[in-house]
Amino acid sequence: MAAATGTLEGRVAFVTGAARGQGRAHAVRLAREGADVIVSDICGPVSDTVPYPGTTSEELAETVRLVEAEGRKVLAREVDVRDDAALRLLVADGIEQFGRLDILVANAGVLSWGRLWELTDDQWNAVIDTNLTGTWRTLRAVVPAMIEAGNGGSIIVVSSSAGVKATPGNSHYAASKHGLTALTNSLALEAGEYGIRVNSIHPYSVATPMTENDAMLKVFGAHPSYLHAFAPMPYLPVGQGATGKRSDFMTVDEVADVVVWLAGDASSTLSGSQIRIDRGVMKY
């Protein structure tokens, strides 16, 4: 993890899906750089079709504790990104409490598995409504507040490697993540005149409950040819002159390092970009 530099001092960030995993790491990392943080999560199951446990109130409370341990203020609320009214209220309350909103990390998302023609309506709806429509609702709630504040801003949409390449066994997830790429690029053009930058990140194989569950292994066991679409993570040395090897999965902190860079001024020339966080694996 990169050392803190305080580059986001005085700014306010909003992170969805922040109870654990990537969302928690993003919230804590942004706080470490000086930002006050608004965090949300559904804190419960999204759908019976999602094959891993939902987040909990206790996990969101732990995110709050970790943000506060960085010396920053935090507003936390249990909000489903499919709930338009709750999202709008949270953004309004965040603006009232902190006075501004500079950064959005649209992170909330879910994943399930199955071949396209065998997906149920519930599987399709849970993934599309959360990942794609939920992100659109989040963007729709946040962008006017950023425009009104007049400070510009940085929006980071958390897509996936499945948002830039084909992935078998989860076509509904890939469709949602490809859709996020399109939303990112269109919004970058529309919001640029207000000094708001919009970029998407595309992580590959991050160690979270979403990717580490029996449902994924079951699909690969039934259809081993699908494994060819998921290349092993290349081993890279850690640090200057290092010779050690890294695991097949990236950590959430490695992704958060990229998020905090996109949130700050060092990436000020980037908008409408798709950042592949993959150690080069998608070049194979």
C-alpha positions as a printed Julia matrix, in Angstrom:
284×3 Matrix{Float64}:
   0.0     0.0     0.0
   1.23    3.5    -0.85
   2.02    5.86    2.01
  -0.52    8.55    2.86
   0.21   12.05    1.57
  -2.88   14.0     2.65
  -3.69   14.92   -0.94
  -7.46   14.89   -0.34
  -7.51   17.15    2.7
 -10.76   19.16    2.87
 -12.62   17.0     0.37
 -15.63   14.74    0.82
 -16.07   11.31   -0.74
 -19.09    9.03   -1.11
 -18.49    5.27   -1.37
 -21.3     2.8    -2.04
 -21.04   -0.86   -1.08
 -18.66    0.12    1.7
 -19.39   -2.47    4.39
 -16.54   -4.77    3.39
 -14.22   -5.75    0.54
 -13.26   -3.16   -2.03
 -15.74   -0.58   -0.76
 -14.33   -0.6     2.76
 -10.77   -0.39    1.46
 -11.67    2.6    -0.74
 -13.38    4.43    2.12
 -10.48    3.9     4.53
  -7.85    4.81    1.94
  -9.68    8.02    1.0
  -9.93    8.92    4.68
  -6.21    8.27    5.13
  -5.59   10.88    2.44
  -7.66   13.44    4.36
 -11.2    13.1     2.99
 -14.32   12.94    5.12
 -16.45   10.06    3.92
 -20.09    9.16    3.3
 -20.53    5.38    3.2
 -23.49    3.18    2.38
 -24.34   -0.47    2.0
 -27.5    -2.55    1.84
 -26.42   -4.52    4.96
 -28.46   -7.54    4.02
 -29.04   -9.99    1.19
 -29.61   -8.51   -2.27
 -31.28  -11.65   -3.61
 -31.51  -15.36   -2.9
 -29.75  -15.85   -6.25
 -26.5   -14.25   -5.03
 -24.36  -17.21   -3.87
 -22.47  -15.6    -1.01
 -23.56  -13.94    2.25
 -24.86  -10.4     2.17
 -23.19   -7.62    4.11
 -24.19   -6.84    7.69
 -24.77   -3.82    9.89
 -21.78   -4.89   11.96
 -19.53   -4.83    8.9
 -20.63   -1.3     8.02
 -20.02   -0.26   11.62
 -16.48   -1.63   11.33
 -15.92    0.49    8.22
 -17.05    3.51   10.24
 -14.62    2.62   13.01
 -11.74    2.29   10.57
 -12.5     5.63    8.89
 -12.72    7.36   12.25
  -9.43    5.74   13.25
  -7.89    7.7    10.37
  -9.07   10.89   12.09
 -11.85   11.68    9.61
 -15.58   12.26    9.92
 -18.01    9.75    8.46
 -21.72    9.58    7.68
 -22.91    5.98    7.34
 -26.3     4.68    6.31
 -27.86    1.39    5.28
 -29.04    2.13    1.75
 -29.84   -0.12   -1.2
 -28.64    1.49   -4.43
 -31.88    0.29   -6.02
 -33.74    2.7    -3.71
 -33.75    6.05   -5.49
 -35.35    8.06   -2.67
 -32.93    6.73   -0.06
 -29.93    7.54   -2.27
 -31.1    11.09   -2.88
 -31.74   11.63    0.82
 -28.3    10.33    1.77
 -26.6    12.65   -0.73
 -28.64   15.61    0.54
 -27.83   14.78    4.15
 -24.15   14.37    3.29
 -24.06   17.8     1.66
 -25.84   19.3     4.67
 -23.36   17.71    7.1
 -20.12   18.24    5.19
 -20.97   21.19    2.93
 -19.66   19.67   -0.29
 -19.14   16.47   -2.27
 -16.0    16.01   -4.35
 -15.53   12.29   -4.95
 -17.83    9.4    -5.75
 -16.74    5.77   -5.78
 -19.69    3.87   -7.26
 -18.7     0.47   -5.97
 -21.86   -1.44   -4.99
 -22.35   -4.61   -7.02
 -23.19   -8.3    -6.93
 -22.32  -11.41   -8.94
 -23.97  -14.75   -9.63
 -23.19  -17.57  -12.03
 -24.92  -19.49  -14.81
 -25.03  -19.94  -18.56
 -26.95  -17.26  -20.44
 -29.89  -19.42  -21.48
 -30.2   -20.92  -18.01
 -30.29  -17.65  -16.04
 -33.51  -16.99  -14.18
 -35.36  -13.68  -14.19
 -34.37  -13.23  -10.55
 -30.68  -13.75  -11.35
 -30.81  -11.28  -14.22
 -32.78   -8.64  -12.33
 -30.68   -8.78   -9.16
 -27.43   -8.2   -11.06
 -28.67   -5.66  -13.62
 -30.77   -3.7   -11.1
 -27.9    -3.47   -8.6
 -24.82   -3.14  -10.78
 -26.11   -1.11  -13.71
 -29.34    0.6   -12.69
 -28.15    1.09   -9.11
 -25.01    2.8   -10.33
 -27.04    4.97  -12.68
 -29.28    5.96   -9.77
 -26.19    6.78   -7.7
 -24.72    8.92  -10.46
 -28.05   10.67  -11.0
 -28.22   11.54   -7.29
 -24.63   12.75   -7.03
 -23.83   14.69  -10.2
 -26.27   17.58   -9.61
 -24.84   18.04   -6.1
 -21.32   18.18   -7.51
 -22.37   20.68  -10.17
 -24.11   22.9    -7.62
 -21.1    22.83   -5.3
 -18.97   24.18   -8.15
 -15.77   22.43   -7.08
 -15.49   19.99   -9.97
 -14.93   16.46   -8.78
 -13.83   12.93   -9.56
 -16.17   10.01  -10.13
 -14.75    6.49  -10.1
 -17.08    3.81  -11.41
 -16.09    0.33  -10.24
 -16.58   -1.94  -13.23
 -14.61   -5.16  -13.72
 -12.4    -7.01  -16.13
 -15.79   -8.33  -17.28
 -16.56   -4.78  -18.4
 -13.9    -4.87  -21.13
 -13.65   -8.55  -22.11
 -15.88  -11.57  -22.6
 -16.47  -13.83  -19.61
 -18.4   -17.11  -19.81
 -20.67  -18.22  -17.01
 -21.73  -14.74  -15.94
 -23.11  -12.97  -19.0
 -25.57  -10.88  -16.96
 -22.7    -9.62  -14.81
 -20.6    -8.89  -17.91
 -23.54   -7.05  -19.47
 -23.91   -4.9   -16.37
 -20.19   -4.12  -16.25
 -19.97   -3.35  -19.96
 -22.91   -1.04  -19.37
 -20.94    0.77  -16.68
 -18.17    1.39  -19.2
 -20.7     3.08  -21.48
 -22.14    5.15  -18.63
 -18.64    6.23  -17.66
 -17.7     7.4   -21.11
 -20.96    9.23  -21.8
 -20.94   10.96  -18.42
 -17.31   12.01  -18.9
 -18.4    13.96  -21.97
 -21.5    15.41  -20.32
 -19.93   16.39  -16.98
 -16.59   17.66  -18.28
 -17.79   21.24  -18.69
 -18.33   21.34  -14.91
 -14.81   20.14  -14.13
 -16.06   16.7   -13.15
 -13.9    13.79  -14.27
 -15.36   10.31  -14.73
 -13.28    7.15  -15.06
 -13.93    3.46  -14.59
 -11.68    0.84  -13.03
 -11.59   -2.79  -14.13
 -10.1    -5.03  -11.46
  -9.24   -8.65  -12.2
  -9.3   -11.39   -9.55
  -9.57   -9.47   -6.3
  -9.77  -11.5    -3.11
 -13.3   -10.81   -1.81
 -16.36  -12.95   -1.01
 -17.68  -12.17   -4.49
 -14.92  -14.17   -6.17
 -14.09  -16.68   -3.47
 -17.16  -18.91   -3.28
 -18.27  -22.41   -4.24
 -20.63  -21.26   -7.0
 -17.75  -20.08   -9.17
 -15.87  -23.34   -8.65
 -19.0   -25.31   -9.5
 -19.36  -23.56  -12.86
 -15.71  -24.12  -13.73
 -15.97  -27.75  -12.63
 -18.96  -28.33  -14.91
 -17.45  -26.38  -17.82
 -13.65  -26.55  -17.58
 -13.22  -24.88  -20.97
 -14.4   -21.65  -19.33
 -11.12  -21.5   -17.43
  -9.35  -20.46  -20.63
 -11.14  -17.1   -20.38
  -9.67  -16.49  -16.92
  -5.91  -16.38  -17.28
  -3.8   -16.87  -14.13
  -2.63  -13.67  -12.5
   1.0   -12.94  -13.48
   3.49  -12.95  -10.64
   5.1    -9.57  -10.12
   7.9    -8.6    -7.72
   7.04   -6.3    -4.85
   9.06   -3.1    -4.59
  12.35   -2.05   -6.1
  14.74   -4.96   -6.44
  12.26   -7.42   -4.95
  12.31  -11.06   -6.02
   9.34  -12.44   -4.07
   6.16  -13.63   -5.75
   2.65  -12.34   -5.24
  -0.55  -14.38   -4.92
  -2.94  -15.23   -7.75
  -5.43  -12.71   -6.36
  -4.92   -9.0    -5.83
  -5.77   -7.4    -2.51
  -8.44   -4.77   -2.02
  -5.73   -2.37   -0.87
  -3.98   -2.6    -4.23
  -7.19   -1.54   -5.95
  -7.74    1.24   -3.4
  -4.33    2.71   -4.25
  -5.56    3.26   -7.81
  -8.9     4.66   -6.63
  -7.26    7.27   -4.41
  -4.99    8.32   -7.28
  -8.0     8.79   -9.56
  -9.73   10.77   -6.82
  -6.89   13.27   -6.53
  -5.3    15.97   -8.65
  -2.42   13.78   -9.84
  -4.82   12.19  -12.35
  -6.33   15.52  -13.45
  -5.79   14.84  -17.15
  -7.8    11.6   -17.1
 -11.5    11.41  -17.88
 -13.43    8.81  -19.83
 -10.65    6.29  -19.24
 -10.88    2.6   -18.45
  -8.15    1.66  -15.99
  -7.35   -2.06  -16.06
  -6.1    -3.16  -12.65
  -4.87   -6.57  -13.66
  -1.04   -6.79  -13.58
  -1.23   -7.06  -17.36
  -3.19  -10.32  -17.4
  -5.7    -9.11  -19.98
  -2.88   -8.65  -22.49
  -2.41  -12.43  -22.66
